């Protein structure tokens, strides 16, 4: 096999990323870069990779990163040179059929296990490989790690899957609702990558107005034409296959049933405002239940976050080096490290959820109060969901960094289609760390609709800021009782949050959050085909509640 000529990595690039990522000082500024290495797959397809090798220092291990985002994009640039300068060979590979020259057909998620394991076989036969392989990277690059870890056995010395998870359906259909903002922005990004990695990164950072306009498409099957400028076959598949989220289309693209088979050391790196968080925490729990000892870091981050990338890179360099050198003194002393929002501090724990956490149920009262004893009677509270004027979203776990995270909720809470339930001011701090869920008793004028629930923190000045939220689509759920009432369980994003003295807890209940999630048209028409927009009358009844994972503020936190 013939490689292209080696080139010396740009020392200035390394210095820039050292400062941006807040990395420790490098061991060398000299890095050999071998571009366009062709890695053969068993079916004859060749995938293209770049190899970064440190010069003049001992190589402690190899880091593999398999990406659909191009080998010169931001994700790759923050891995190749920075890790090589700190003692690692780094192989960055373009996955099948993607920008950068890899052969085969681009079909998201379906080929990553077999191609990743074949690449692992190839690495183990290279003269520069010293027997210690690590995997690193965010989002889809994290999924490529989870795809191979169950089948790789002990061949991988350490893996850091970042802001990712093992379930595709959890990402695109949380609570059965279609995550429009993710799907449209992602297919737009993949199309931009065909032109330029730099352009795709830039548009993602500043916000993609074209993608945001395409999210409003009716019918949704035309959003790819408006956002990407062409039909995207796999996007059309997502829409058509939404009728059966447990069918073979989805199970063939997921790895959640094999997470317990992973034996390699794993450090999960997550964000409280990342859309992959619930599944990532479930993956962590599956490893713990299987007797593994994974690490977990969760920060106050969104999916697109330089702070998250910086923290992960620093953690990975330290952890991979310690593992490679068999140095237990350099390993993290605590398995779980969480950033507690509100308190604005990092804490370490022995487990997640922390020891001492207990469920606390707060009730949504017909009066609009939040808390107190459950009431069995009282007039229902009503609102009207109008799909022609869908409830807009502010904050949360969207892909767009400019729209995600903690945002003031004043405008949203003033809308007539949003009910709010507010507690009395707290006399003392109240802390929630772990799962959050809602049970909403609802009656609707048609069988179709969504229930969206958001927990907020209201400060002494009355400013409301979102903490966490979740959605549940009614379509396909068991029908109502003889009184037309359904008891709907809404899974809400986990959180770690301290509500301060004088603050109040507030819950929003509405019929959607747009364009985060596709508007429920109220018509029952197929997701991609729906054009008929039917308003839905909602009644929220007494007996609705929110269950929080309350933690003791004083005493043992571990």
Number of C-alpha atoms within 10 A of each C-alpha: 5 7 11 10 10 14 12 15 21 14 14 10 14 24 18 13 17 20 12 14 20 14 20 13 13 16 15 16 22 20 26 19 24 19 19 21 19 19 19 16 19 10 8 10 17 20 24 24 25 20 23 28 27 25 18 12 14 11 20 20 23 29 26 26 27 28 27 21 27 27 26 16 18 15 19 21 17 22 23 28 30 29 25 31 27 23 24 29 28 27 27 25 28 23 33 28 19 23 24 22 17 22 20 15 12 16 14 16 18 17 17 23 22 15 25 24 18 16 20 17 14 13 19 15 10 9 7 13 15 14 15 20 24 25 26 23 30 25 18 20 24 25 27 28 30 29 26 21 28 19 17 18 13 13 17 21 21 24 26 26 26 29 31 32 31 25 21 22 21 21 20 21 19 22 22 20 25 24 25 24 22 22 22 23 26 18 19 27 22 18 18 19 21 15 11 16 20 15 15 22 17 14 15 19 14 11 16 18 12 15 23 20 14 23 28 18 18 17 14 23 21 20 29 24 15 20 25 21 12 13 15 17 10 13 19 16 13 21 16 15 17 21 13 10 16 11 11 11 15 18 16 12 19 21 20 19 13 17 20 18 16 20 23 20 19 24 24 23 28 30 27 29 29 28 27 27 27 23 22 25 23 15 25 23 19 20 21 16 11 13 11 18 16 20 21 23 20 25 22 24 23 30 27 22 14 13 16 22 23 19 16 24 22 16 19 22 17 17 21 27 19 17 19 19 13 11 11 11 8 14 16 14 12 14 17 22 20 22 22 21 20 15 14 11 11 14 13 17 18 15 17 20 20 20 14 13 19 17 16 14 20 19 25 31 28 20 13 16 17 22 19 13 12 15 14 11 11 12 12 16 16 19 19 17 26 20 21 12 11 19 21 14 19 23 23 25 27 26 23 22 20 15 17 22 24 20 16 16 19 13 11 17 17 11 13 13 22 21 20 20 20 21 20 14 16 14 11 12 15 18 22 24 24 20 21 24 21 26 20 25 18 22 21 20 14 14 18 19 28 27 22 24 29 21 25 26 25 23 17 13 8 11 13 23 20 21 26 25 26 23 27 23 22 20 16 11 13 11 13 15 10 7 7 12 17 21 17 20 18 21 20 25 26 24 28 25 24 21 22 21 14 15 24 22 24 24 26 19 22 25 28 30 23 21 22 27 25 22 30 30 25 22 17 17 14 15 22 21 14 17 15 15 17 18 20 23 17 23 18 24 24 22 20 22 21 23 17 23 22 23 23 17 13 6 7 10 16 15
